[in-house]
Amino acid sequence: MDKSKAETYGFYSGIVLTILLFMWLPAYPESQFDFFLNNLIDHSIFADGYYKSSDYPFAARVVNAFSITYAVVTGIFMGIWRRKDIIKIID
């Protein structure tokens, strides 16, 4: 697979997954898993995100934590995967 195509797939899949996650999650925690996830986010670094919705507080918090985690993990993975291309550009 071409590395630039993989980056494009990673970028667009992050957008699509974020939208689907926001549509799938309830506005407020309802189940035991929802409360567990809410508690996990409360005790993590992602508790105060950049998007705070008064209409969908739970969904916004989970999507915020997901998008930050996805961006960091994908960035690290792509940086490691394309390190040889970056070294060629620098040299």
Phi and psi in radians as a Rosetta constraint file:
Dihedral C 1 N 2 CA 2 C 2 CIRCULARHARMONIC -1.196 0.35
Dihedral N 2 CA 2 C 2 N 3 CIRCULARHARMONIC 2.372 0.35
Dihedral C 2 N 3 CA 3 C 3 CIRCULARHARMONIC -1.160 0.35
Dihedral N 3 CA 3 C 3 N 4 CIRCULARHARMONIC -0.595 0.35
Dihedral C 3 N 4 CA 4 C 4 CIRCULARHARMONIC -1.223 0.35
Dihedral N 4 CA 4 C 4 N 5 CIRCULARHARMONIC -0.567 0.35
Dihedral C 4 N 5 CA 5 C 5 CIRCULARHARMONIC -1.181 0.35
Dihedral N 5 CA 5 C 5 N 6 CIRCULARHARMONIC -0.659 0.35
Dihedral C 5 N 6 CA 6 C 6 CIRCULARHARMONIC -1.112 0.35
Dihedral N 6 CA 6 C 6 N 7 CIRCULARHARMONIC -0.679 0.35
Dihedral C 6 N 7 CA 7 C 7 CIRCULARHARMONIC -1.128 0.35
Dihedral N 7 CA 7 C 7 N 8 CIRCULARHARMONIC -0.712 0.35
Dihedral C 7 N 8 CA 8 C 8 CIRCULARHARMONIC -1.130 0.35
Dihedral N 8 CA 8 C 8 N 9 CIRCULARHARMONIC -0.763 0.35
Dihedral C 8 N 9 CA 9 C 9 CIRCULARHARMONIC -1.078 0.35
Dihedral N 9 CA 9 C 9 N 10 CIRCULARHARMONIC -0.723 0.35
Dihedral C 9 N 10 CA 10 C 10 CIRCULARHARMONIC -1.105 0.35
Dihedral N 10 CA 10 C 10 N 11 CIRCULARHARMONIC -0.711 0.35
Dihedral C 10 N 11 CA 11 C 11 CIRCULARHARMONIC -1.134 0.35
Dihedral N 11 CA 11 C 11 N 12 CIRCULARHARMONIC -0.891 0.35
Dihedral C 11 N 12 CA 12 C 12 CIRCULARHARMONIC -1.253 0.35
Dihedral N 12 CA 12 C 12 N 13 CIRCULARHARMONIC -0.552 0.35
Dihedral C 12 N 13 CA 13 C 13 CIRCULARHARMONIC -1.186 0.35
Dihedral N 13 CA 13 C 13 N 14 CIRCULARHARMONIC -0.577 0.35
Dihedral C 13 N 14 CA 14 C 14 CIRCULARHARMONIC -1.118 0.35
Dihedral N 14 CA 14 C 14 N 15 CIRCULARHARMONIC -0.722 0.35
Dihedral C 14 N 15 CA 15 C 15 CIRCULARHARMONIC -1.126 0.35
Dihedral N 15 CA 15 C 15 N 16 CIRCULARHARMONIC -0.823 0.35
Dihedral C 15 N 16 CA 16 C 16 CIRCULARHARMONIC -1.130 0.35
Dihedral N 16 CA 16 C 16 N 17 CIRCULARHARMONIC -0.776 0.35
Dihedral C 16 N 17 CA 17 C 17 CIRCULARHARMONIC -1.097 0.35
Dihedral N 17 CA 17 C 17 N 18 CIRCULARHARMONIC -0.660 0.35
Dihedral C 17 N 18 CA 18 C 18 CIRCULARHARMONIC -1.123 0.35
Dihedral N 18 CA 18 C 18 N 19 CIRCULARHARMONIC -0.775 0.35
Dihedral C 18 N 19 CA 19 C 19 CIRCULARHARMONIC -1.139 0.35
Dihedral N 19 CA 19 C 19 N 20 CIRCULARHARMONIC -0.782 0.35
Dihedral C 19 N 20 CA 20 C 20 CIRCULARHARMONIC -1.107 0.35
Dihedral N 20 CA 20 C 20 N 21 CIRCULARHARMONIC -0.698 0.35
Dihedral C 20 N 21 CA 21 C 21 CIRCULARHARMONIC -1.106 0.35
Dihedral N 21 CA 21 C 21 N 22 CIRCULARHARMONIC -0.742 0.35
Dihedral C 21 N 22 CA 22 C 22 CIRCULARHARMONIC -1.139 0.35
Dihedral N 22 CA 22 C 22 N 23 CIRCULARHARMONIC -0.656 0.35
Dihedral C 22 N 23 CA 23 C 23 CIRCULARHARMONIC -1.261 0.35
Dihedral N 23 CA 23 C 23 N 24 CIRCULARHARMONIC -0.537 0.35
Dihedral C 23 N 24 CA 24 C 24 CIRCULARHARMONIC -1.434 0.35
Dihedral N 24 CA 24 C 24 N 25 CIRCULARHARMONIC -0.567 0.35
Dihedral C 24 N 25 CA 25 C 25 CIRCULARHARMONIC -1.346 0.35
Dihedral N 25 CA 25 C 25 N 26 CIRCULARHARMONIC 2.595 0.35
Dihedral C 25 N 26 CA 26 C 26 CIRCULARHARMONIC -1.325 0.35
Dihedral N 26 CA 26 C 26 N 27 CIRCULARHARMONIC 2.828 0.35
Dihedral C 26 N 27 CA 27 C 27 CIRCULARHARMONIC -1.192 0.35
Dihedral N 27 CA 27 C 27 N 28 CIRCULARHARMONIC -0.644 0.35
Dihedral C 27 N 28 CA 28 C 28 CIRCULARHARMONIC -2.223 0.35
Dihedral N 28 CA 28 C 28 N 29 CIRCULARHARMONIC 2.636 0.35
Dihedral C 28 N 29 CA 29 C 29 CIRCULARHARMONIC -1.090 0.35
Dihedral N 29 CA 29 C 29 N 30 CIRCULARHARMONIC 2.320 0.35
Dihedral C 29 N 30 CA 30 C 30 CIRCULARHARMONIC -2.068 0.35
Dihedral N 30 CA 30 C 30 N 31 CIRCULARHARMONIC -0.787 0.35
Dihedral C 30 N 31 CA 31 C 31 CIRCULARHARMONIC -1.672 0.35
Dihedral N 31 CA 31 C 31 N 32 CIRCULARHARMONIC 3.045 0.35
Dihedral C 31 N 32 CA 32 C 32 CIRCULARHARMONIC -1.100 0.35
Dihedral N 32 CA 32 C 32 N 33 CIRCULARHARMONIC -0.678 0.35
Dihedral C 32 N 33 CA 33 C 33 CIRCULARHARMONIC -1.144 0.35
Dihedral N 33 CA 33 C 33 N 34 CIRCULARHARMONIC -0.659 0.35
Dihedral C 33 N 34 CA 34 C 34 CIRCULARHARMONIC -1.084 0.35
Dihedral N 34 CA 34 C 34 N 35 CIRCULARHARMONIC -0.749 0.35
Dihedral C 34 N 35 CA 35 C 35 CIRCULARHARMONIC -1.171 0.35
Dihedral N 35 CA 35 C 35 N 36 CIRCULARHARMONIC -0.659 0.35
Dihedral C 35 N 36 CA 36 C 36 CIRCULARHARMONIC -1.090 0.35
Dihedral N 36 CA 36 C 36 N 37 CIRCULARHARMONIC -0.782 0.35
Dihedral C 36 N 37 CA 37 C 37 CIRCULARHARMONIC -1.121 0.35
Dihedral N 37 CA 37 C 37 N 38 CIRCULARHARMONIC -0.705 0.35
Dihedral C 37 N 38 CA 38 C 38 CIRCULARHARMONIC -1.107 0.35
Dihedral N 38 CA 38 C 38 N 39 CIRCULARHARMONIC -0.731 0.35
Dihedral C 38 N 39 CA 39 C 39 CIRCULARHARMONIC -1.154 0.35
Dihedral N 39 CA 39 C 39 N 40 CIRCULARHARMONIC -0.687 0.35
Dihedral C 39 N 40 CA 40 C 40 CIRCULARHARMONIC -1.103 0.35
Dihedral N 40 CA 40 C 40 N 41 CIRCULARHARMONIC -0.740 0.35
Dihedral C 40 N 41 CA 41 C 41 CIRCULARHARMONIC -1.192 0.35
Dihedral N 41 CA 41 C 41 N 42 CIRCULARHARMONIC -0.638 0.35
Dihedral C 41 N 42 CA 42 C 42 CIRCULARHARMONIC -1.029 0.35
Dihedral N 42 CA 42 C 42 N 43 CIRCULARHARMONIC -0.635 0.35
Dihedral C 42 N 43 CA 43 C 43 CIRCULARHARMONIC -1.702 0.35
Dihedral N 43 CA 43 C 43 N 44 CIRCULARHARMONIC 0.294 0.35
Dihedral C 43 N 44 CA 44 C 44 CIRCULARHARMONIC -2.017 0.35
Dihedral N 44 CA 44 C 44 N 45 CIRCULARHARMONIC -3.137 0.35
Dihedral C 44 N 45 CA 45 C 45 CIRCULARHARMONIC -1.283 0.35
Dihedral N 45 CA 45 C 45 N 46 CIRCULARHARMONIC -0.261 0.35
Dihedral C 45 N 46 CA 46 C 46 CIRCULARHARMONIC -1.626 0.35
Dihedral N 46 CA 46 C 46 N 47 CIRCULARHARMONIC 0.258 0.35
Dihedral C 46 N 47 CA 47 C 47 CIRCULARHARMONIC -1.113 0.35
Dihedral N 47 CA 47 C 47 N 48 CIRCULARHARMONIC -0.709 0.35
Dihedral C 47 N 48 CA 48 C 48 CIRCULARHARMONIC -1.917 0.35
Dihedral N 48 CA 48 C 48 N 49 CIRCULARHARMONIC 1.669 0.35
Dihedral C 48 N 49 CA 49 C 49 CIRCULARHARMONIC -1.596 0.35
Dihedral N 49 CA 49 C 49 N 50 CIRCULARHARMONIC -3.074 0.35
Dihedral C 49 N 50 CA 50 C 50 CIRCULARHARMONIC -1.484 0.35
Dihedral N 50 CA 50 C 50 N 51 CIRCULARHARMONIC -0.280 0.35
Dihedral C 50 N 51 CA 51 C 51 CIRCULARHARMONIC -2.101 0.35
Dihedral N 51 CA 51 C 51 N 52 CIRCULARHARMONIC 2.019 0.35
Dihedral C 51 N 52 CA 52 C 52 CIRCULARHARMONIC -2.142 0.35
Dihedral N 52 CA 52 C 52 N 53 CIRCULARHARMONIC 1.948 0.35
Dihedral C 52 N 53 CA 53 C 53 CIRCULARHARMONIC -1.808 0.35
Dihedral N 53 CA 53 C 53 N 54 CIRCULARHARMONIC 2.344 0.35
Dihedral C 53 N 54 CA 54 C 54 CIRCULARHARMONIC -1.419 0.35
Dihedral N 54 CA 54 C 54 N 55 CIRCULARHARMONIC -0.370 0.35
Dihedral C 54 N 55 CA 55 C 55 CIRCULARHARMONIC -1.469 0.35
Dihedral N 55 CA 55 C 55 N 56 CIRCULARHARMONIC -0.589 0.35
Dihedral C 55 N 56 CA 56 C 56 CIRCULARHARMONIC -2.304 0.35
Dihedral N 56 CA 56 C 56 N 57 CIRCULARHARMONIC 1.172 0.35
Dihedral C 56 N 57 CA 57 C 57 CIRCULARHARMONIC -1.172 0.35
Dihedral N 57 CA 57 C 57 N 58 CIRCULARHARMONIC -0.720 0.35
Dihedral C 57 N 58 CA 58 C 58 CIRCULARHARMONIC -1.224 0.35
Dihedral N 58 CA 58 C 58 N 59 CIRCULARHARMONIC -0.831 0.35
Dihedral C 58 N 59 CA 59 C 59 CIRCULARHARMONIC -1.064 0.35
Dihedral N 59 CA 59 C 59 N 60 CIRCULARHARMONIC -0.711 0.35
Dihedral C 59 N 60 CA 60 C 60 CIRCULARHARMONIC -1.145 0.35
Dihedral N 60 CA 60 C 60 N 61 CIRCULARHARMONIC -0.687 0.35
Dihedral C 60 N 61 CA 61 C 61 CIRCULARHARMONIC -1.162 0.35
Dihedral N 61 CA 61 C 61 N 62 CIRCULARHARMONIC -0.755 0.35
Dihedral C 61 N 62 CA 62 C 62 CIRCULARHARMONIC -1.195 0.35
Dihedral N 62 CA 62 C 62 N 63 CIRCULARHARMONIC -0.743 0.35
Dihedral C 62 N 63 CA 63 C 63 CIRCULARHARMONIC -1.136 0.35
Dihedral N 63 CA 63 C 63 N 64 CIRCULARHARMONIC -0.663 0.35
Dihedral C 63 N 64 CA 64 C 64 CIRCULARHARMONIC -1.074 0.35
Dihedral N 64 CA 64 C 64 N 65 CIRCULARHARMONIC -0.840 0.35
Dihedral C 64 N 65 CA 65 C 65 CIRCULARHARMONIC -1.120 0.35
Dihedral N 65 CA 65 C 65 N 66 CIRCULARHARMONIC -0.708 0.35
Dihedral C 65 N 66 CA 66 C 66 CIRCULARHARMONIC -1.122 0.35
Dihedral N 66 CA 66 C 66 N 67 CIRCULARHARMONIC -0.805 0.35
Dihedral C 66 N 67 CA 67 C 67 CIRCULARHARMONIC -1.163 0.35
Dihedral N 67 CA 67 C 67 N 68 CIRCULARHARMONIC -0.640 0.35
Dihedral C 67 N 68 CA 68 C 68 CIRCULARHARMONIC -1.171 0.35
Dihedral N 68 CA 68 C 68 N 69 CIRCULARHARMONIC -0.813 0.35
Dihedral C 68 N 69 CA 69 C 69 CIRCULARHARMONIC -1.097 0.35
Dihedral N 69 CA 69 C 69 N 70 CIRCULARHARMONIC -0.752 0.35
Dihedral C 69 N 70 CA 70 C 70 CIRCULARHARMONIC -1.105 0.35
Dihedral N 70 CA 70 C 70 N 71 CIRCULARHARMONIC -0.737 0.35
Dihedral C 70 N 71 CA 71 C 71 CIRCULARHARMONIC -1.138 0.35
Dihedral N 71 CA 71 C 71 N 72 CIRCULARHARMONIC -0.753 0.35
Dihedral C 71 N 72 CA 72 C 72 CIRCULARHARMONIC -1.178 0.35
Dihedral N 72 CA 72 C 72 N 73 CIRCULARHARMONIC -0.824 0.35
Dihedral C 72 N 73 CA 73 C 73 CIRCULARHARMONIC -1.141 0.35
Dihedral N 73 CA 73 C 73 N 74 CIRCULARHARMONIC -0.770 0.35
Dihedral C 73 N 74 CA 74 C 74 CIRCULARHARMONIC -1.136 0.35
Dihedral N 74 CA 74 C 74 N 75 CIRCULARHARMONIC -0.700 0.35
Dihedral C 74 N 75 CA 75 C 75 CIRCULARHARMONIC -1.094 0.35
Dihedral N 75 CA 75 C 75 N 76 CIRCULARHARMONIC -0.750 0.35
Dihedral C 75 N 76 CA 76 C 76 CIRCULARHARMONIC -1.143 0.35
Dihedral N 76 CA 76 C 76 N 77 CIRCULARHARMONIC -0.780 0.35
Dihedral C 76 N 77 CA 77 C 77 CIRCULARHARMONIC -1.080 0.35
Dihedral N 77 CA 77 C 77 N 78 CIRCULARHARMONIC -0.808 0.35
Dihedral C 77 N 78 CA 78 C 78 CIRCULARHARMONIC -1.177 0.35
Dihedral N 78 CA 78 C 78 N 79 CIRCULARHARMONIC -0.606 0.35
Dihedral C 78 N 79 CA 79 C 79 CIRCULARHARMONIC -1.139 0.35
Dihedral N 79 CA 79 C 79 N 80 CIRCULARHARMONIC -0.702 0.35
Dihedral C 79 N 80 CA 80 C 80 CIRCULARHARMONIC -1.242 0.35
Dihedral N 80 CA 80 C 80 N 81 CIRCULARHARMONIC -0.711 0.35
Dihedral C 80 N 81 CA 81 C 81 CIRCULARHARMONIC -1.197 0.35
Dihedral N 81 CA 81 C 81 N 82 CIRCULARHARMONIC -0.596 0.35
Dihedral C 81 N 82 CA 82 C 82 CIRCULARHARMONIC -1.837 0.35
Dihedral N 82 CA 82 C 82 N 83 CIRCULARHARMONIC 0.348 0.35
Dihedral C 82 N 83 CA 83 C 83 CIRCULARHARMONIC -1.076 0.35
Dihedral N 83 CA 83 C 83 N 84 CIRCULARHARMONIC -0.596 0.35
Dihedral C 83 N 84 CA 84 C 84 CIRCULARHARMONIC -1.182 0.35
Dihedral N 84 CA 84 C 84 N 85 CIRCULARHARMONIC -0.631 0.35
Dihedral C 84 N 85 CA 85 C 85 CIRCULARHARMONIC -1.170 0.35
Dihedral N 85 CA 85 C 85 N 86 CIRCULARHARMONIC -0.657 0.35
Dihedral C 85 N 86 CA 86 C 86 CIRCULARHARMONIC -1.213 0.35
Dihedral N 86 CA 86 C 86 N 87 CIRCULARHARMONIC -0.707 0.35
Dihedral C 86 N 87 CA 87 C 87 CIRCULARHARMONIC -1.116 0.35
Dihedral N 87 CA 87 C 87 N 88 CIRCULARHARMONIC -0.660 0.35
Dihedral C 87 N 88 CA 88 C 88 CIRCULARHARMONIC -1.107 0.35
Dihedral N 88 CA 88 C 88 N 89 CIRCULARHARMONIC -0.681 0.35
Dihedral C 88 N 89 CA 89 C 89 CIRCULARHARMONIC -1.193 0.35
Dihedral N 89 CA 89 C 89 N 90 CIRCULARHARMONIC -0.705 0.35
Dihedral C 89 N 90 CA 90 C 90 CIRCULARHARMONIC -1.205 0.35
Dihedral N 90 CA 90 C 90 N 91 CIRCULARHARMONIC -0.717 0.35
